């Protein structure tokens, strides 16, 4: 065997992305309704339209596309090379190629999208705000700021001791149900002891709680258990 024998094997690395075609700023004007909108409707609206907005991105209006989603604007008018819409459909920048779980866009569709963006991404009718543009909040609940709801009115108002009771009772009434009978003080003491320290009260502790006739006796018991070294951490 020859000691100086080396075999060099070149293995091409396939990343699943296509090269970015050269921009076509001098192409014939693109008709948005004929050349662009059908591509967006067929390839993009399912995940980035009025019913769903993955990544907080919508592509069903020019204003929404310019605003973009979590990764930035989808369109940069006049600059298709750096527009995320083009870079995603080509699978560049190490990102998944769009649309996910579907065939790549044909080269002629990509060329039309590029030409449209390089020509300023005109979108007829966008001078007048649409219903989609008027929605500033992302559609998913996780991205909406919390809002304090109005406390509902209930028929059994005498059973309400705090706002949480009102919400619970309102749902029960809507379902045709009622609150369970109020637990005895012995049952309350046993429950809170088991919840906070994992043990039932001793006879002496239970007698002390039952003998406490102050209006806030239960609150005092909870505070004392939370302050106890036996409380679950």
C-alpha positions as CSV (number, residue, x, y, z in Angstrom):
1,X,0.0,0.0,0.0
2,X,1.4,3.4,-0.9
3,X,1.9,5.5,2.2
4,X,1.3,8.8,0.4
5,X,-2.0,7.9,-1.2
6,X,-4.8,10.4,-0.5
7,X,-8.3,10.2,-1.9
8,X,-10.2,13.5,-1.9
9,X,-13.9,13.2,-2.2
10,X,-15.9,16.3,-2.8
11,X,-19.5,16.2,-1.5
12,X,-21.7,19.0,-2.5
13,X,-23.8,20.4,0.3
14,X,-27.5,20.7,-0.6
15,X,-29.3,23.4,1.4
16,X,-32.6,23.3,-0.4
17,X,-32.3,26.9,-1.5
18,X,-32.1,28.4,-4.9
19,X,-29.8,31.2,-6.0
20,X,-31.4,34.6,-6.0
21,X,-32.1,35.6,-9.7
22,X,-30.9,38.9,-11.0
23,X,-33.3,41.7,-10.4
24,X,-35.4,42.7,-13.3
25,X,-36.2,46.5,-12.9
26,X,-36.6,47.0,-16.7
27,X,-39.2,44.3,-17.1
28,X,-42.6,45.1,-18.5
29,X,-45.0,46.6,-15.9
30,X,-46.5,43.9,-13.8
31,X,-50.3,43.7,-13.6
32,X,-51.0,43.1,-9.9
33,X,-54.4,41.6,-10.3
34,X,-53.3,39.3,-13.1
35,X,-49.7,38.4,-12.2
36,X,-49.3,38.9,-8.4
37,X,-52.6,38.5,-6.5
38,X,-53.3,35.0,-7.7
39,X,-49.9,33.9,-6.6
40,X,-50.4,35.4,-3.1
41,X,-53.9,33.9,-2.8
42,X,-52.8,30.5,-3.8
43,X,-49.4,30.3,-2.0
44,X,-49.5,32.7,0.9
45,X,-53.0,33.6,2.2
46,X,-53.6,30.2,3.9
47,X,-50.9,31.0,6.5
48,X,-50.6,34.8,6.1
49,X,-54.1,36.0,5.4
50,X,-57.3,37.2,7.1
51,X,-57.9,33.9,8.9
52,X,-54.4,33.1,10.1
53,X,-51.3,35.2,10.5
54,X,-48.3,33.0,11.3
55,X,-45.4,35.0,12.7
56,X,-47.8,37.9,13.0
57,X,-47.4,38.4,9.2
58,X,-50.3,39.1,6.8
59,X,-49.9,39.4,3.1
60,X,-53.5,40.2,2.1
61,X,-52.9,43.9,2.0
62,X,-49.9,46.1,1.0
63,X,-50.0,48.0,4.3
64,X,-49.9,44.7,6.3
65,X,-47.0,43.4,4.1
66,X,-45.0,46.6,4.6
67,X,-45.6,46.5,8.3
68,X,-44.5,42.8,8.3
69,X,-44.4,40.4,11.2
70,X,-42.0,39.2,13.8
71,X,-39.0,39.1,11.4
72,X,-39.6,42.5,9.8
73,X,-41.3,43.9,6.7
74,X,-42.1,41.4,4.0
75,X,-41.8,44.0,1.2
76,X,-39.2,46.7,0.5
77,X,-40.6,48.5,-2.6
78,X,-37.9,48.8,-5.2
79,X,-35.6,46.2,-3.6
80,X,-36.7,42.6,-4.2
81,X,-33.3,41.3,-3.4
82,X,-33.7,42.3,0.3
83,X,-37.4,41.7,0.6
84,X,-38.2,38.9,2.9
85,X,-41.0,37.7,0.7
86,X,-38.6,36.8,-2.0
87,X,-35.9,35.5,0.3
88,X,-38.3,33.2,2.0
89,X,-39.8,31.7,-1.2
90,X,-36.3,30.9,-2.3
91,X,-35.2,29.5,1.1
92,X,-32.3,31.9,1.6
93,X,-30.7,33.0,4.9
94,X,-30.8,29.5,6.3
95,X,-34.6,29.8,6.8
96,X,-37.3,27.3,5.7
97,X,-38.4,27.7,2.1
98,X,-42.0,29.0,1.8
99,X,-44.6,27.9,1.3
100,X,-44.0,25.2,3.9
101,X,-44.8,21.6,3.0
102,X,-45.5,22.5,-0.6
103,X,-43.7,22.6,-3.9
104,X,-41.4,25.5,-4.5
105,X,-42.8,28.4,-6.5
106,X,-42.0,28.1,-10.2
107,X,-39.3,30.4,-11.5
108,X,-41.8,32.4,-13.6
109,X,-43.9,33.2,-10.5
110,X,-40.8,34.2,-8.5
111,X,-39.7,36.4,-11.4
112,X,-43.1,38.1,-11.5
113,X,-43.0,38.8,-7.7
114,X,-39.5,40.2,-8.1
115,X,-40.4,42.4,-10.9
116,X,-43.5,43.7,-9.1
117,X,-41.5,44.6,-6.0
118,X,-38.7,46.2,-8.0
119,X,-41.4,48.3,-9.7
120,X,-42.5,49.6,-6.3
121,X,-44.9,46.9,-5.3
122,X,-48.0,48.8,-6.5
123,X,-51.3,47.5,-5.0
124,X,-54.4,49.0,-6.6
125,X,-57.1,50.0,-4.2
126,X,-54.7,50.4,-1.3
127,X,-55.2,54.2,-1.2
128,X,-58.5,53.4,0.6
129,X,-58.1,51.6,3.9
130,X,-59.6,48.2,3.9
131,X,-61.0,46.2,6.8
132,X,-57.8,44.2,7.0
133,X,-55.7,47.3,7.3
134,X,-58.0,48.7,10.1
135,X,-57.1,45.8,12.3
136,X,-54.0,46.9,14.2
137,X,-54.0,44.1,16.8
138,X,-52.6,40.7,15.8
139,X,-55.3,38.2,15.5
140,X,-53.9,35.7,18.0
141,X,-54.9,36.2,21.6
142,X,-51.4,35.7,22.9
143,X,-50.3,39.0,21.3
144,X,-53.2,41.1,22.5
145,X,-52.7,43.3,25.6
146,X,-54.7,42.2,28.6
147,X,-57.9,44.2,29.2
148,X,-59.8,44.2,32.5
149,X,-63.2,42.8,31.7
150,X,-66.4,44.1,33.1
151,X,-67.7,42.2,36.1
152,X,-70.9,40.3,35.0
153,X,-74.2,40.8,36.7
154,X,-75.7,37.6,38.1
155,X,-79.1,36.7,39.5
156,X,-77.8,35.4,42.8
157,X,-75.9,38.5,43.7
158,X,-76.1,37.6,47.4
159,X,-73.7,34.7,46.7
160,X,-71.0,37.0,45.3
161,X,-68.2,38.0,47.7
162,X,-65.6,39.1,45.2
163,X,-65.4,39.6,41.4
164,X,-64.1,36.1,40.8
165,X,-67.3,34.7,42.4
166,X,-69.3,36.8,39.8
167,X,-67.5,35.3,36.8
168,X,-67.9,31.8,38.2
169,X,-71.6,32.3,39.0
170,X,-72.3,33.9,35.6
171,X,-70.9,30.9,33.8
172,X,-72.8,28.5,36.1
173,X,-76.1,30.3,35.4
174,X,-75.4,30.3,31.7
175,X,-75.0,26.5,31.9
176,X,-78.1,26.1,34.0
177,X,-76.1,25.2,37.1
178,X,-75.9,26.5,40.7
179,X,-73.2,26.9,43.3
180,X,-72.6,24.0,45.7
181,X,-73.7,24.5,49.3
182,X,-71.3,26.5,51.3
183,X,-68.7,24.4,53.1
184,X,-68.6,24.2,56.9
185,X,-65.8,25.9,58.8
186,X,-64.4,22.5,59.7
187,X,-64.2,21.6,56.0
188,X,-62.6,24.9,55.1
189,X,-60.0,24.5,57.7
190,X,-59.1,21.0,56.6
191,X,-58.9,22.0,53.0
192,X,-56.6,25.0,53.5
193,X,-54.3,23.0,55.8
194,X,-54.0,20.2,53.3
195,X,-53.4,22.7,50.5
196,X,-50.8,24.8,52.2
197,X,-48.9,22.4,54.5
198,X,-50.0,19.0,53.3
199,X,-51.3,17.9,56.7
200,X,-54.8,18.2,58.4
201,X,-55.2,20.5,61.4
202,X,-54.7,19.1,64.8
203,X,-57.7,19.0,67.1
204,X,-56.2,22.0,69.0
205,X,-55.7,24.0,65.8
206,X,-59.2,23.2,64.6
207,X,-60.7,24.2,67.9
208,X,-58.8,27.5,67.8
209,X,-60.1,28.3,64.4
210,X,-63.7,27.4,65.3
211,X,-63.5,29.6,68.4
212,X,-62.3,32.6,66.3
213,X,-65.5,34.6,65.6
214,X,-63.9,37.5,63.9
215,X,-65.1,38.3,60.3
216,X,-61.6,37.8,58.9
217,X,-60.9,34.6,60.8
218,X,-60.4,32.5,57.6
219,X,-58.1,35.1,56.1
220,X,-56.0,35.1,59.3
221,X,-55.8,31.4,59.2
222,X,-54.5,31.5,55.6
223,X,-51.9,34.1,56.5
224,X,-50.7,32.2,59.5
225,X,-50.3,29.0,57.4
226,X,-48.5,30.8,54.6
227,X,-46.1,32.2,57.2
228,X,-45.5,28.8,58.8
229,X,-42.2,27.0,58.1
230,X,-44.4,24.0,57.3
231,X,-46.0,25.8,54.3
232,X,-45.2,24.2,50.9
233,X,-42.6,26.2,48.9
